[in-house]
Amino acid sequence: MSICSLMADDSTSASLVSSNCPFGKVPDHLLIEIFIRVPISEWGQISCVKKQWANLFREECLWHAALVRSFPLAGQAKRWPGPIPRGLSKRRYAALYVSKHIFSLDGEMDEIVGHTYLFLKEQLEISTMPPPSGILHGTIIDQFIACGMSRDKAHDLASKIWLAVIDNSEENEQTFLLLKRLALEGDVFLPYPYSMSYTVQWRVFEKLFTDFRDCFNRVDYYDVLACAKQKFQPIPAAWLGY
């Protein structure tokens, strides 16, 4: 039975919080060894049981232990140059998790792909005006080139990261507004590899006209459609008709 299954019982959860519970007196270093062996999907629920446990999930010790256990080669990785920093253990764990589970990458240098995904996702989700897509794309390209990648590989990886961020975005109003802003951005000529790939631009419009069609008002729909017609010919029939 998992820890979270036990916690689902109110009486069990209350007993764990009680100062008389032996489990509540386990030292932090042993709790960390227990928690990092629990599936990551249960960590959020575990951290809600006790303030002590919540504090452990905020500290470097637990994330360093989880990093070493889940990604043994992470300790051998060297810091890289470029504008996107590596961060501490929690950030590195998240980046390696993304590289492995979203991009199916599992090598030493592939950590930077996860960090770049997190960087782009966070920049696009800024509640105030996010940076223009050209600046974000250029930052990603500069990061990959600084790590020694060729221009072609940098452009290919940047496109895959953009597509992954777009495809893994929640279907909510914030994502709709973000995609609409990206679609309505004016065309700025940038030399290869700093130009956004055709595939990424297509995906932005495709998601708007399929997943978010009901979010448009008439004016916005025809504005976005006009931009689509300037970029792509022919326009898919499924995109037509408000």
C-alpha positions in Angstrom: 0.0 0.0 0.0 1.4 3.4 -0.9 1.9 6.3 1.5 -0.8 8.3 -0.3 -3.3 5.4 0.1 -2.7 5.5 3.8 -3.1 9.2 3.9 -6.5 9.0 2.1 -7.9 7.7 5.4 -8.6 10.7 7.7 -7.8 8.8 10.9 -4.4 7.6 9.5 -3.5 11.1 8.3 -4.4 12.5 11.7 -2.3 9.9 13.5 0.7 10.8 11.2 0.4 14.4 12.3 0.1 13.5 15.9 3.3 14.1 18.0 2.8 10.6 19.5 3.2 8.9 16.1 6.6 7.1 15.8 6.7 7.9 12.1 6.4 11.5 13.0 9.7 11.2 14.9 11.7 9.8 12.0 14.7 12.1 11.4 14.8 14.2 8.2 17.6 12.3 6.5 15.6 9.0 6.7 12.4 10.7 5.6 14.2 12.0 2.5 15.4 8.5 1.7 11.8 7.3 2.0 10.2 10.1 0.0 12.6 9.9 -3.0 11.6 6.2 -3.4 7.9 7.2 -3.7 6.5 7.9 -7.2 6.8 11.6 -8.1 3.1 11.8 -8.7 2.5 11.4 -5.0 5.0 14.0 -3.8 2.5 16.9 -3.8 0.1 15.0 -1.6 2.9 13.9 0.8 4.1 17.5 1.2 0.6 18.4 2.5 0.5 16.0 5.4 2.9 17.9 7.8 4.6 21.2 7.8 7.9 19.4 8.5 7.4 17.3 5.3 6.4 20.4 3.3 9.7 22.1 4.4 11.7 19.1 3.3 10.3 19.5 -0.3 11.4 23.1 -0.3 15.0 22.3 0.7 18.0 21.5 -1.4 18.8 18.2 0.5 15.8 16.3 -0.7 16.1 17.5 -4.3 19.8 16.7 -4.4 19.1 13.2 -3.1 16.3 12.7 -5.7 18.5 14.0 -8.5 21.3 11.6 -7.6 19.0 8.7 -7.3 17.0 9.3 -10.5 19.7 10.7 -12.7 23.1 9.3 -11.5 25.1 11.0 -14.3 23.8 14.4 -13.3 26.6 14.8 -10.7 29.2 14.5 -13.5 27.7 17.2 -15.7 29.6 20.4 -16.1 28.1 23.9 -16.2 27.5 25.2 -19.6 27.9 28.7 -21.1 25.0 30.7 -22.4 22.0 32.8 -21.2 19.9 30.0 -19.6 21.3 29.0 -16.2 21.4 25.5 -14.7 20.0 26.3 -11.3 19.9 24.2 -8.1 18.9 20.6 -7.7 15.2 21.1 -7.8 15.5 22.9 -11.2 17.9 20.3 -12.5 15.6 17.5 -11.5 12.7 19.2 -13.3 14.8 19.8 -16.4 16.0 16.2 -16.6 12.5 14.9 -15.9 11.3 16.9 -18.9 14.2 15.8 -21.1 13.4 12.1 -20.4 9.6 12.1 -20.3 8.7 14.7 -22.9 11.6 14.5 -25.3 12.7 10.9 -24.6 16.3 12.1 -24.1 18.6 10.5 -21.5 22.1 11.8 -22.1 24.4 14.1 -20.2 24.1 17.1 -22.6 20.3 16.6 -22.9 19.7 18.4 -19.6 20.0 21.7 -21.4 16.9 20.7 -23.5 14.8 20.4 -20.3 16.1 23.7 -19.0 15.3 25.4 -22.2 11.8 24.0 -22.2 11.2 25.3 -18.7 12.7 28.7 -19.6 10.4 29.1 -22.6 7.3 27.8 -20.8 7.9 30.2 -17.9 8.6 33.2 -20.1 5.4 32.6 -22.2 3.3 32.3 -19.0 4.4 35.7 -17.6 1.1 37.4 -16.6 2.3 40.8 -17.9 3.5 41.1 -21.5 5.9 38.3 -22.3 8.9 39.0 -24.4 8.4 38.8 -28.2 8.7 35.3 -29.7 11.7 36.4 -31.8 13.7 37.3 -28.6 12.8 34.0 -26.9 13.6 32.0 -30.0 16.9 33.9 -30.4 17.8 33.2 -26.8 17.3 29.5 -27.3 19.3 29.4 -30.4 22.2 31.3 -28.7 22.1 28.9 -25.8 22.4 25.8 -28.1 25.1 27.3 -30.2 27.1 28.3 -27.0 26.9 24.6 -26.0 28.6 23.7 -29.3 25.6 22.6 -31.4 25.5 23.3 -35.1 23.1 25.9 -36.5 20.9 23.1 -38.0 20.7 21.1 -34.8 20.1 24.3 -32.7 17.2 25.3 -35.1 15.8 21.7 -35.0 15.9 21.4 -31.2 14.4 24.9 -30.7 11.5 24.0 -33.0 10.9 20.8 -31.0 10.9 22.7 -27.8 8.4 25.3 -29.1 6.1 22.5 -30.3 6.3 20.7 -27.0 5.5 23.8 -25.0 2.5 24.6 -27.3 1.2 21.0 -27.2 1.5 20.7 -23.4 -0.2 24.0 -22.6 -3.5 23.8 -20.8 -6.6 24.6 -22.7 -7.6 27.7 -20.8 -8.1 31.4 -21.5 -4.4 32.3 -20.7 -3.2 29.8 -23.4 -5.8 31.2 -25.9 -4.6 34.8 -25.3 -1.0 33.6 -25.6 -1.5 31.8 -28.9 -3.5 34.7 -30.3 -0.7 37.1 -29.4 1.8 34.8 -31.2 -0.4 34.6 -34.2 -0.8 38.3 -34.5 2.8 39.2 -34.0 4.1 41.1 -37.1 6.5 39.3 -39.4 10.1 40.3 -38.7 12.8 39.0 -41.0 15.5 37.2 -39.1 18.3 35.1 -40.7 18.5 31.4 -40.2 18.6 29.8 -37.6 17.0 32.8 -35.8 13.8 32.6 -37.9 10.9 30.7 -36.4 10.2 27.4 -38.2 7.2 27.0 -40.5 6.1 24.0 -38.5 5.9 26.0 -35.2 4.0 28.9 -36.9 1.5 26.4 -38.4 0.9 24.7 -35.0 0.0 28.1 -33.4 -2.7 28.7 -35.9 -3.8 25.1 -36.0 -4.4 25.0 -32.2 -6.3 28.3 -32.3 -8.6 27.2 -35.1 -9.2 23.7 -33.7 -8.8 23.7 -29.9 -9.8 27.3 -29.2 -12.3 28.1 -32.0 -15.1 28.7 -29.6 -13.0 31.4 -27.7 -12.9 33.8 -30.7 -15.2 36.7 -31.1 -15.9 37.7 -34.7 -13.3 40.5 -34.9 -10.5 38.4 -33.4 -11.3 35.4 -35.7 -11.1 37.4 -38.9 -7.9 39.2 -37.7 -6.2 35.9 -37.0 -7.5 34.4 -40.2 -6.1 37.3 -42.2 -2.7 36.7 -40.6 -2.9 33.0 -41.4 -3.7 33.7 -45.1 -0.6 35.9 -45.3 1.6 33.1 -44.0 0.1 29.9 -45.5 -1.5 29.0 -48.8 -3.7 27.2 -49.1 -5.6 27.5 -45.8 -7.2 24.3 -44.5 -10.9 24.2 -45.0 -11.3 23.3 -41.3 -10.0 26.7 -40.3 -12.7 28.6 -42.3 -16.1 29.7 -41.1 -16.8 31.6 -37.9 
